[in-house]
Structure formats: C-alpha cells, structure tokens
Amino acid sequence: MFLPPAPFLANPKEPKDFPLGRWNLYVGGAGCTVDGYLNIDLIATPGVDVVADAEWLPFASGVFQRVECDAVLEHVRDPQRVMKEMERVLLPGGYLHVVTPFCHPFHAYPRDYRRFTIQGLKQLAGPLEVIAEGWRAGPTATMLVFALEYVKLLLPLRIWRAAAHIFLGWLLFPLRYLDRYLMRFPEAHRLGNHSYVWFRKPGSSSALIS
Ligand SMILES: C[S@@+](CC[C@H](N)C(=O)[O-])C[C@H]1O[C@@H](n2cnc3c(N)ncnc32)[C@H](O)[C@@H]1O
C-alpha cells in the first residue's frame, strides 16, 4: 500500500505495437499475466504455462509471430544459445523484443551472470535484422536504483531496509523525470539502466491475425 513509484520512467519512444500472431511466446514471465502469449519460465509459478529452460525451447521451429524476452538474458548460462532458440521458434517475418540491463545491481533469478550493451546484444543476434533499438530507462534510473541499494547495504535489519526503501523511494522518485531531459543526449547511454532491441526474422509469413 505504501510502496513508492518505480525509480525509473519507461522511455515513451520504445516501440510496443509490432503485430501479435495466433501464437506468441513470452520467455521468463514468472509472476506476470501475459495475455496473448504462451508464458514459459524455469520456475513453476502462477501465470506460467510451460516450465522449461529457454536454452532448450520445447517447441517446433517457426511457430511464433512474436517473442518477448524482458530482463531474462542476464540470468541464463548461455545467452547466445537462447537467442538462437528464440530465432528458431520465430516465424519468418516474426518479431523478437529483447530487454536487458546494463547498469543495474546484482539480482539473482535464480542466478545473475552478466550485463549487456546494445552492441553486445546485437552481436548475439545471428541472422536477425535490427528494427529498433534504444534505452528503456536512463542514467537517473541507474543513479536512483544504486542509491537505494547502497543505503540498504548500511542497514543491518530487514525492517530498516524495507522502511528505507519506502522512505527514499518516495523522496527520490521525482528525480526520475530528469531522464526525460538526459535521454535526448547520445552520451546518456554511458550510464543507461536497461536497453531494448526489436529484431525481425528475415522472410515473410501470412500467419498474422490482422
Ligand atoms: C528478472 S525476472 C523477469 C520477469 C519478467 N520478464 C519481468 O520483466 O518482469 C527473470 C525471469 O527469468 C526466469 N529465468 C531465468 N533463467 C531462465 C531460463 N534459463 N529459462 C527460462 N526462464 C528463466 C526467472 O525464473 C525469472 O522469472
């Protein structure tokens, strides 16, 4: 009830509306309701349709019109293999949306192996074409997320950490609007928080709903 607003503002320029098809796949959506998608995750929790490792997607090739992979690649052992798997299950002409952290604290789900630049992410993409790329959350989000984590490190008791999260969250969140200004500058990527890339599998298909 007292939870503060998120310390980041999602970039309104990030495209959201590439077409869905009859079958769409959401990779790593434990705890999320993802209407219109088949939700696969390593962990069986409410909302998950298929429990599987994204390194071995249990689907035939060329099935999905859209694949979403949001804040998952940093948790897998072999991100290149996961990118290959997502490319394999996409229909020709289908879209893959990948979001990855760059400057972000350690968070294990259940492991946390690495961070990505946009260049690094594109280097994993094989034959996929890049349709759009950019930053979902910028330098101020990075500074706020790290400040909250830093203060919590100084507090030994869990209850104090929870109180600090609520108090500082409310105090600092208005600063997130600075990213509206900072994100105009190309140098903002040096401290970017999360980035996105939209990929398209070459070829075309007639499996779109509309
Ligand atoms: C940081 S959470 C992201 C959740 C959601 N996509 C979101 O943005 O709110 C990472 C998710 O990836 C899942 N995950 C981690 N490794 C995985 C793997 N090898 N295969 C499938 N899912 C995995 C975790 O269980 C967790 O639900």
PDBQT file of the ligand as one rigid body, heavy atoms in Angstrom, charges set to zero:
ROOT
HETATM    1  C1  LIG A 301      14.127 -10.599 -13.710  1.00  0.00    +0.000 C 
HETATM    2  S1  LIG A 301      12.863 -11.799 -13.961  1.00  0.00    +0.000 S 
HETATM    3  C2  LIG A 301      11.974 -11.004 -15.301  1.00  0.00    +0.000 C 
HETATM    4  C3  LIG A 301      10.498 -11.262 -15.209  1.00  0.00    +0.000 C 
HETATM    5  C4  LIG A 301       9.653 -10.518 -16.269  1.00  0.00    +0.000 C 
HETATM    6  N1  LIG A 301      10.104 -10.818 -17.610  1.00  0.00    +0.000 N 
HETATM    7  C5  LIG A 301       9.653  -9.038 -15.991  1.00  0.00    +0.000 C 
HETATM    8  O1  LIG A 301      10.246  -8.293 -16.764  1.00  0.00    +0.000 OA
HETATM    9  O2  LIG A 301       9.056  -8.634 -15.006  1.00  0.00    +0.000 OA
HETATM   10  C6  LIG A 301      13.714 -13.113 -14.806  1.00  0.00    +0.000 C 
HETATM   11  C7  LIG A 301      12.867 -14.333 -15.087  1.00  0.00    +0.000 C 
HETATM   12  O3  LIG A 301      13.601 -15.220 -15.944  1.00  0.00    +0.000 OA
HETATM   13  C8  LIG A 301      13.395 -16.556 -15.488  1.00  0.00    +0.000 C 
HETATM   14  N2  LIG A 301      14.528 -17.374 -15.956  1.00  0.00    +0.000 N 
HETATM   15  C9  LIG A 301      15.801 -17.364 -15.509  1.00  0.00    +0.000 A 
HETATM   16  N3  LIG A 301      16.543 -18.260 -16.176  1.00  0.00    +0.000 NA
HETATM   17  C10 LIG A 301      15.733 -18.852 -17.105  1.00  0.00    +0.000 A 
HETATM   18  C11 LIG A 301      15.920 -19.850 -18.095  1.00  0.00    +0.000 A 
HETATM   19  N4  LIG A 301      17.115 -20.425 -18.306  1.00  0.00    +0.000 N 
HETATM   20  N5  LIG A 301      14.858 -20.226 -18.837  1.00  0.00    +0.000 NA
HETATM   21  C12 LIG A 301      13.632 -19.645 -18.650  1.00  0.00    +0.000 A 
HETATM   22  N6  LIG A 301      13.394 -18.675 -17.721  1.00  0.00    +0.000 NA
HETATM   23  C13 LIG A 301      14.431 -18.279 -16.953  1.00  0.00    +0.000 A 
HETATM   24  C14 LIG A 301      13.339 -16.413 -13.971  1.00  0.00    +0.000 C 
HETATM   25  O4  LIG A 301      12.726 -17.536 -13.368  1.00  0.00    +0.000 OA
HETATM   26  C15 LIG A 301      12.525 -15.120 -13.833  1.00  0.00    +0.000 C 
HETATM   27  O5  LIG A 301      11.137 -15.372 -13.801  1.00  0.00    +0.000 OA
ENDROOT
TORSDOF 0
